[in-house]
Amino acid sequence: MQITNIPFLSFDSQNQLIENEIRTAFERVFQNKWYILGNELTAFEKSYAAFNQVNHCIGVANGLDALHIALRALDITAGDEVIVPSNTYIATWLAVSHTGAAIVPVEPSAATYNLDPQKIEAAITSKTKAIMPVHLYGQACEMDAIMHIAQKHNLYVVEDNAQAQAASYNGQLTGSFGHINATSFYPTKNLGAFGDAGALTTNNPALAAKASVLRNYGSETKYYNEVIGFNSRLDELQAAFLSVKLKYLETWTNERKAIAAIYNQGLAGIAGLHLPATALNAGHVYHLYVIRTPQRDELQQHLNKNGIGTAIHYPIPPHLQKAYRQLGFKKGDFPIAEDLAATSLSIPLNPGMTEEETSYIVKQVRAFYA
Ligand SMILES: *Cc1c(COP(=O)(O)O)cnc(C)c1O
Protein backbone atom coordinates (compact mmCIF):
# COMPACT_ATOMS: atom_id res chain seq x y z
CA MET A 1 0.00 0.00 0.00
CA GLN A 2 1.28 3.44 -0.93
CA ILE A 3 1.06 5.85 1.97
CA THR A 4 -0.31 9.20 0.89
CA ASN A 5 -1.13 10.96 4.11
CA ILE A 6 0.75 10.98 7.41
CA PRO A 7 -0.55 13.86 9.52
CA PHE A 8 1.94 15.70 11.71
CA LEU A 9 -0.28 15.00 14.68
CA SER A 10 -2.67 12.13 15.31
CA PHE A 11 -4.59 11.05 18.39
CA ASP A 12 -6.20 8.09 16.60
CA SER A 13 -4.24 5.25 18.15
CA GLN A 14 -4.26 6.67 21.70
CA ASN A 15 -7.95 7.56 21.65
CA GLN A 16 -8.92 4.17 20.33
CA LEU A 17 -7.04 2.46 23.13
CA ILE A 18 -8.70 4.48 25.90
CA GLU A 19 -12.14 5.14 24.41
CA ASN A 20 -14.10 2.94 26.81
CA GLU A 21 -12.28 4.20 29.89
CA ILE A 22 -12.78 7.84 28.84
CA ARG A 23 -16.51 7.23 28.39
CA THR A 24 -16.66 5.64 31.84
CA ALA A 25 -14.80 8.61 33.34
CA PHE A 26 -17.23 11.03 31.69
CA GLU A 27 -20.20 9.03 32.97
CA ARG A 28 -18.79 9.11 36.51
CA VAL A 29 -18.42 12.92 36.52
CA PHE A 30 -21.81 13.29 34.85
CA GLN A 31 -23.45 11.21 37.58
CA ASN A 32 -21.55 12.91 40.43
CA LYS A 33 -22.58 16.38 39.27
CA TRP A 34 -19.51 17.96 40.92
CA TYR A 35 -17.43 19.90 38.41
CA ILE A 36 -14.77 22.00 40.13
CA LEU A 37 -12.32 21.12 42.96
CA GLY A 38 -13.63 17.70 43.83
CA ASN A 39 -12.58 14.08 44.23
CA GLU A 40 -11.48 13.62 40.62
CA LEU A 41 -8.93 16.42 40.93
CA THR A 42 -7.70 15.22 44.32
CA ALA A 43 -7.24 11.72 42.93
CA PHE A 44 -5.38 12.93 39.84
CA GLU A 45 -3.15 15.25 41.87
CA LYS A 46 -2.27 12.33 44.11
CA SER A 47 -1.41 9.99 41.26
CA TYR A 48 0.52 12.61 39.29
CA ALA A 49 2.57 13.50 42.39
CA ALA A 50 3.32 9.80 42.88
CA PHE A 51 4.21 9.39 39.22
CA ASN A 52 6.50 12.44 39.26
CA GLN A 53 7.97 11.38 42.62
CA VAL A 54 7.16 14.63 44.40
CA ASN A 55 5.14 15.26 47.54
CA HIS A 56 2.66 17.74 46.06
CA CYS A 57 0.83 18.31 42.79
CA ILE A 58 -1.56 21.25 42.33
CA GLY A 59 -3.81 21.12 39.27
CA VAL A 60 -4.42 24.40 37.43
CA ALA A 61 -6.15 25.54 34.26
CA ASN A 62 -3.17 25.37 31.88
CA GLY A 63 0.62 25.37 31.60
CA LEU A 64 1.04 29.14 31.36
CA ASP A 65 -0.92 29.59 34.59
CA ALA A 66 1.19 26.88 36.23
CA LEU A 67 4.38 28.77 35.35
CA HIS A 68 2.91 32.10 36.43
CA ILE A 69 1.57 30.75 39.74
CA ALA A 70 4.92 29.06 40.44
CA LEU A 71 6.66 32.44 40.15
CA ARG A 72 3.95 34.14 42.25
CA ALA A 73 4.30 31.50 44.95
CA LEU A 74 8.00 32.44 45.10
CA ASP A 75 6.99 36.14 45.46
CA ILE A 76 8.79 37.07 42.26
CA THR A 77 7.71 40.55 41.26
CA ALA A 78 8.68 43.84 39.58
CA GLY A 79 12.33 44.67 40.19
CA ASP A 80 13.39 41.02 40.08
CA GLU A 81 15.15 39.28 37.22
CA VAL A 82 14.44 35.77 35.95
CA ILE A 83 16.73 33.78 33.66
CA VAL A 84 14.94 32.02 30.80
CA PRO A 85 16.14 30.27 27.64
CA SER A 86 16.31 32.42 24.49
CA ASN A 87 14.67 29.54 22.60
CA THR A 88 11.47 28.29 24.13
CA TYR A 89 7.75 28.37 23.57
CA ILE A 90 6.72 31.92 24.44
CA ALA A 91 4.74 30.80 27.52
CA THR A 92 7.95 30.62 29.59
CA TRP A 93 8.61 34.31 28.88
CA LEU A 94 4.95 35.33 29.31
CA ALA A 95 4.85 33.86 32.80
CA VAL A 96 7.73 36.12 33.84
CA SER A 97 6.13 39.15 32.16
CA HIS A 98 2.89 38.59 34.06
CA THR A 99 4.77 38.92 37.38
CA GLY A 100 6.34 42.22 36.32
CA ALA A 101 9.86 40.80 36.69
CA ALA A 102 12.49 41.34 34.00
CA ILE A 103 13.27 38.61 31.47
CA VAL A 104 16.95 37.71 31.13
CA PRO A 105 17.39 35.38 28.15
CA VAL A 106 20.33 32.96 28.03
CA GLU A 107 21.31 31.06 24.91
CA PRO A 108 20.95 27.28 24.64
CA SER A 109 23.57 24.76 23.70
CA ALA A 110 23.55 24.50 19.88
CA ALA A 111 23.74 20.72 20.22
CA THR A 112 20.92 19.94 22.71
CA TYR A 113 18.80 23.13 22.31
CA ASN A 114 18.53 23.31 26.09
CA LEU A 115 19.75 26.08 28.41
CA ASP A 116 23.55 26.01 28.44
CA PRO A 117 24.67 25.87 32.11
CA GLN A 118 28.02 27.41 31.16
CA LYS A 119 26.31 30.61 30.04
CA ILE A 120 24.05 31.08 33.08
CA GLU A 121 26.47 32.62 35.57
CA ALA A 122 27.36 35.54 33.28
CA ALA A 123 23.66 36.53 33.30
CA ILE A 124 23.28 36.55 37.10
CA THR A 125 23.04 39.95 38.82
CA SER A 126 22.11 41.09 42.32
CA LYS A 127 18.47 41.22 41.12
CA THR A 128 18.30 37.65 39.82
CA LYS A 129 15.72 35.58 41.71
CA ALA A 130 15.18 32.46 39.61
CA ILE A 131 16.29 30.27 36.72
CA MET A 132 13.66 28.64 34.51
CA PRO A 133 15.07 25.65 32.64
CA VAL A 134 12.79 24.34 29.88
CA HIS A 135 13.14 20.66 29.01
CA LEU A 136 12.65 21.44 25.35
CA TYR A 137 11.22 18.87 22.94
CA GLY A 138 11.26 16.31 25.76
CA GLN A 139 14.95 16.32 26.66
CA ALA A 140 15.95 16.92 30.28
CA CYS A 141 18.19 19.93 30.90
CA GLU A 142 21.53 19.40 32.62
CA MET A 143 19.89 19.70 36.03
CA ASP A 144 22.92 18.89 38.22
CA ALA A 145 24.84 21.85 36.83
CA ILE A 146 21.79 24.14 36.94
CA MET A 147 20.89 23.22 40.55
CA HIS A 148 24.52 23.73 41.54
CA ILE A 149 24.59 27.25 40.08
CA ALA A 150 21.24 28.07 41.71
CA GLN A 151 22.46 26.89 45.10
CA LYS A 152 25.72 28.81 44.81
CA HIS A 153 23.90 32.08 44.04
CA ASN A 154 20.88 31.44 46.27
CA LEU A 155 18.38 31.36 43.39
CA TYR A 156 15.10 29.54 42.90
CA VAL A 157 14.67 27.03 40.09
CA VAL A 158 11.32 26.68 38.32
CA GLU A 159 11.32 23.90 35.74
CA ASP A 160 9.12 24.26 32.68
CA ASN A 161 8.23 20.61 32.30
CA ALA A 162 5.44 21.11 29.75
CA GLN A 163 7.18 19.01 27.10
CA ALA A 164 8.93 16.43 29.22
CA GLN A 165 6.61 14.43 31.48
CA ALA A 166 8.43 11.15 32.30
CA ALA A 167 11.86 12.44 31.26
CA SER A 168 14.71 12.13 33.71
CA TYR A 169 18.19 13.46 34.38
CA ASN A 170 20.59 11.05 36.06
CA GLY A 171 17.60 8.87 36.93
CA GLN A 172 15.60 11.65 38.61
CA LEU A 173 12.37 12.79 36.94
CA THR A 174 12.11 16.29 35.51
CA GLY A 175 9.57 18.33 37.45
CA SER A 176 11.14 17.18 40.73
CA PHE A 177 14.40 19.20 40.76
CA GLY A 178 13.24 22.80 41.05
CA HIS A 179 11.73 24.47 44.11
CA ILE A 180 8.36 24.55 42.38
CA ASN A 181 7.76 23.40 38.82
CA ALA A 182 5.15 23.67 36.11
CA THR A 183 3.74 21.36 33.49
CA SER A 184 1.02 21.51 30.84
CA PHE A 185 -1.58 18.94 29.84
CA TYR A 186 -2.45 20.75 26.60
CA PRO A 187 -3.85 18.03 24.30
CA THR A 188 -0.66 17.59 22.24
CA LYS A 189 1.70 17.22 25.23
CA ASN A 190 3.04 13.78 26.13
CA LEU A 191 0.31 13.64 28.78
CA GLY A 192 -2.54 15.61 27.26
CA ALA A 193 -6.09 16.33 28.40
CA PHE A 194 -9.17 16.76 26.20
CA GLY A 195 -8.90 20.51 26.61
CA ASP A 196 -6.70 22.84 28.64
CA ALA A 197 -5.07 21.75 31.90
CA GLY A 198 -1.80 22.12 33.79
CA ALA A 199 -0.16 21.48 37.15
CA LEU A 200 2.52 22.50 39.60
CA THR A 201 4.81 20.00 41.29
CA THR A 202 6.89 20.58 44.42
CA ASN A 203 8.30 18.94 47.51
CA ASN A 204 7.86 22.12 49.55
CA PRO A 205 4.59 22.06 51.57
CA ALA A 206 4.51 25.85 52.08
CA LEU A 207 4.88 26.54 48.35
CA ALA A 208 2.24 23.89 47.60
CA ALA A 209 -0.20 25.56 49.99
CA LYS A 210 0.50 28.98 48.51
CA ALA A 211 -0.01 27.76 44.93
CA SER A 212 -3.20 26.03 45.92
CA VAL A 213 -4.60 29.26 47.43
CA LEU A 214 -3.44 31.34 44.42
CA ARG A 215 -5.25 29.11 41.90
CA ASN A 216 -8.54 29.52 43.77
CA TYR A 217 -9.15 33.27 44.14
CA GLY A 218 -6.53 33.57 46.85
CA SER A 219 -8.91 31.74 49.12
CA GLU A 220 -8.47 28.77 51.42
CA THR A 221 -11.89 29.00 53.01
CA LYS A 222 -14.77 29.95 50.75
CA TYR A 223 -15.46 33.71 50.75
CA TYR A 224 -12.36 34.46 52.84
CA ASN A 225 -9.67 35.83 50.51
CA GLU A 226 -6.14 36.08 51.91
CA VAL A 227 -4.32 37.21 48.77
CA ILE A 228 -5.15 38.55 45.29
CA GLY A 229 -5.49 35.22 43.54
CA PHE A 230 -6.55 33.80 40.20
CA ASN A 231 -9.28 31.55 38.92
CA SER A 232 -7.14 28.75 37.54
CA ARG A 233 -8.44 25.30 38.40
CA LEU A 234 -8.12 21.97 36.66
CA ASP A 235 -11.76 20.87 36.29
CA GLU A 236 -13.17 17.51 37.35
CA LEU A 237 -13.80 16.26 33.83
CA GLN A 238 -10.25 16.91 32.64
CA ALA A 239 -8.88 15.43 35.89
CA ALA A 240 -10.91 12.26 35.33
CA PHE A 241 -9.64 12.00 31.74
CA LEU A 242 -6.05 12.65 32.81
CA SER A 243 -6.24 9.90 35.44
CA VAL A 244 -7.07 7.46 32.64
CA LYS A 245 -4.29 8.71 30.36
CA LEU A 246 -1.64 8.81 33.10
CA LYS A 247 -1.81 5.01 33.32
CA TYR A 248 -0.63 4.80 29.71
CA LEU A 249 2.07 7.46 29.86
CA GLU A 250 4.90 5.01 30.35
CA THR A 251 3.78 2.83 27.42
CA TRP A 252 3.34 5.85 25.18
CA THR A 253 6.72 7.23 26.24
CA ASN A 254 8.37 3.95 25.26
CA GLU A 255 6.61 4.10 21.91
CA ARG A 256 7.91 7.64 21.38
CA LYS A 257 11.43 6.50 22.18
CA ALA A 258 11.15 3.53 19.81
CA ILE A 259 9.99 5.78 16.94
CA ALA A 260 12.84 8.22 17.68
CA ALA A 261 15.30 5.32 17.60
CA ILE A 262 14.06 4.39 14.12
CA TYR A 263 14.59 7.99 12.98
CA ASN A 264 18.00 8.23 14.68
CA GLN A 265 19.15 5.15 12.85
CA GLY A 266 17.40 5.71 9.53
CA LEU A 267 18.44 9.35 9.17
CA ALA A 268 22.02 9.00 10.41
CA GLY A 269 24.88 10.07 8.19
CA ILE A 270 23.08 12.55 5.92
CA ALA A 271 25.44 15.48 5.28
CA GLY A 272 23.82 18.76 6.28
CA LEU A 273 21.07 17.19 8.39
CA HIS A 274 21.34 17.53 12.18
CA LEU A 275 19.56 14.95 14.29
CA PRO A 276 18.61 15.53 17.94
CA ALA A 277 21.59 15.09 20.26
CA THR A 278 21.24 14.18 23.92
CA ALA A 279 23.53 15.40 26.68
CA LEU A 280 25.29 12.94 28.96
CA ASN A 281 22.83 11.55 31.57
CA ALA A 282 19.91 13.46 30.03
CA GLY A 283 16.82 11.41 29.23
CA HIS A 284 14.72 12.28 26.19
CA VAL A 285 11.00 11.48 25.86
CA TYR A 286 10.70 12.94 22.35
CA HIS A 287 7.72 15.23 22.76
CA LEU A 288 8.93 16.35 19.33
CA TYR A 289 11.46 14.93 16.91
CA VAL A 290 13.22 18.02 15.60
CA ILE A 291 15.70 17.82 12.76
CA ARG A 292 17.73 20.77 11.49
CA THR A 293 18.89 21.79 8.06
CA PRO A 294 19.68 25.04 6.23
CA GLN A 295 17.30 23.74 3.52
CA ARG A 296 14.44 23.54 6.01
CA ASP A 297 11.75 25.17 3.85
CA GLU A 298 12.62 23.04 0.81
CA LEU A 299 12.64 19.85 2.87
CA GLN A 300 9.27 20.79 4.39
CA GLN A 301 7.84 21.34 0.91
CA HIS A 302 9.23 18.04 -0.34
CA LEU A 303 7.68 16.14 2.59
CA ASN A 304 4.39 17.98 2.22
CA LYS A 305 4.24 17.12 -1.49
CA ASN A 306 4.71 13.49 -0.54
CA GLY A 307 1.92 13.45 2.03
CA ILE A 308 3.96 13.97 5.21
CA GLY A 309 2.81 16.63 7.66
CA THR A 310 5.48 18.62 9.51
CA ALA A 311 5.62 21.63 11.83
CA ILE A 312 8.11 24.27 12.94
CA HIS A 313 8.87 24.66 16.64
CA TYR A 314 9.27 27.61 16.67
CA PRO A 315 9.51 29.92 13.66
CA ILE A 316 10.15 33.17 15.61
CA PRO A 317 12.15 33.27 18.87
CA PRO A 318 10.46 35.20 21.70
CA HIS A 319 12.90 38.14 21.59
CA LEU A 320 11.86 38.92 18.00
CA GLN A 321 8.12 38.62 18.65
CA LYS A 322 6.06 41.81 18.38
CA ALA A 323 4.82 41.20 21.91
CA TYR A 324 8.37 41.87 23.15
CA ARG A 325 9.36 44.81 20.93
CA GLN A 326 9.39 47.09 23.99
CA LEU A 327 12.37 45.13 25.34
CA GLY A 328 14.41 46.49 22.45
CA PHE A 329 15.98 43.21 21.31
CA LYS A 330 17.06 42.98 17.70
CA LYS A 331 18.10 40.37 15.18
CA GLY A 332 21.52 39.04 16.09
CA ASP A 333 21.07 39.37 19.86
CA PHE A 334 20.56 35.62 20.35
CA PRO A 335 22.13 33.99 17.30
CA ILE A 336 21.71 30.38 18.44
CA ALA A 337 17.98 30.82 19.08
CA GLU A 338 17.65 32.59 15.73
CA ASP A 339 19.52 29.85 13.90
CA LEU A 340 17.32 27.19 15.52
CA ALA A 341 14.20 29.08 14.43
CA ALA A 342 15.49 29.25 10.85
CA THR A 343 16.56 25.61 10.52
CA SER A 344 14.31 23.43 12.73
CA LEU A 345 11.69 21.05 11.37
CA SER A 346 9.55 18.65 13.41
CA ILE A 347 8.57 15.41 11.72
CA PRO A 348 5.62 13.23 12.82
CA LEU A 349 6.08 11.34 16.06
CA ASN A 350 2.87 9.91 17.46
CA PRO A 351 2.38 6.82 19.61
CA GLY A 352 0.79 4.18 17.44
CA MET A 353 2.68 5.09 14.26
CA THR A 354 3.33 2.03 12.14
CA GLU A 355 6.69 0.86 10.89
CA GLU A 356 5.37 1.41 7.39
CA GLU A 357 4.80 5.08 8.20
CA THR A 358 8.14 5.68 9.90
CA SER A 359 10.11 3.95 7.16
CA TYR A 360 8.21 5.93 4.52
CA ILE A 361 9.20 9.15 6.30
CA VAL A 362 12.84 8.04 6.49
CA LYS A 363 12.72 7.14 2.80
CA GLN A 364 11.28 10.52 1.82
CA VAL A 365 13.82 12.51 3.85
CA ARG A 366 16.60 10.49 2.25
CA ALA A 367 15.07 10.99 -1.21
CA PHE A 368 15.26 14.77 -0.67
CA TYR A 369 19.02 14.54 -0.14
CA ALA A 370 19.66 11.97 -2.88
C1 LIG B 1 2.80 24.05 26.00
C2 LIG B 1 3.86 24.77 26.71
C3 LIG B 1 3.58 25.70 27.73
C4 LIG B 1 2.21 26.22 28.02
O1 LIG B 1 1.23 25.29 28.24
P1 LIG B 1 -0.32 25.67 28.00
O2 LIG B 1 -1.03 24.59 28.71
O3 LIG B 1 -0.55 25.69 26.54
O4 LIG B 1 -0.55 27.01 28.63
C5 LIG B 1 4.62 26.24 28.44
N1 LIG B 1 5.90 25.94 28.14
C6 LIG B 1 6.22 25.08 27.15
C7 LIG B 1 7.66 24.78 26.91
C8 LIG B 1 5.22 24.48 26.40
O5 LIG B 1 5.55 23.64 25.42
The ligand as an SDF file (V2000), in Angstrom:
LIG
                    3D

 15 15  0  0  0  0  0  0  0  0999 V2000
    2.7960   24.0510   26.0040 C   0  0  0  0  0  0  0  0  0  0  0  0
    3.8580   24.7720   26.7070 C   0  0  0  0  0  0  0  0  0  0  0  0
    3.5750   25.7020   27.7260 C   0  0  0  0  0  0  0  0  0  0  0  0
    2.2050   26.2160   28.0240 C   0  0  0  0  0  0  0  0  0  0  0  0
    1.2260   25.2940   28.2420 O   0  0  0  0  0  0  0  0  0  0  0  0
   -0.3180   25.6730   28.0030 P   0  0  0  0  0  0  0  0  0  0  0  0
   -1.0340   24.5910   28.7120 O   0  0  0  0  0  0  0  0  0  0  0  0
   -0.5490   25.6940   26.5360 O   0  0  0  0  0  0  0  0  0  0  0  0
   -0.5550   27.0070   28.6270 O   0  0  0  0  0  0  0  0  0  0  0  0
    4.6230   26.2380   28.4360 C   0  0  0  0  0  0  0  0  0  0  0  0
    5.9000   25.9370   28.1410 N   0  0  0  0  0  0  0  0  0  0  0  0
    6.2150   25.0840   27.1550 C   0  0  0  0  0  0  0  0  0  0  0  0
    7.6630   24.7750   26.9120 C   0  0  0  0  0  0  0  0  0  0  0  0
    5.2210   24.4840   26.3960 C   0  0  0  0  0  0  0  0  0  0  0  0
    5.5500   23.6430   25.4150 O   0  0  0  0  0  0  0  0  0  0  0  0
  1  2  1  0
  2  3  1  0
  2 14  2  0
  3  4  1  0
  3 10  2  0
  4  5  1  0
  5  6  1  0
  6  7  2  0
  6  8  1  0
  6  9  1  0
 10 11  1  0
 11 12  2  0
 12 13  1  0
 12 14  1  0
 14 15  1  0
M  END
$$$$
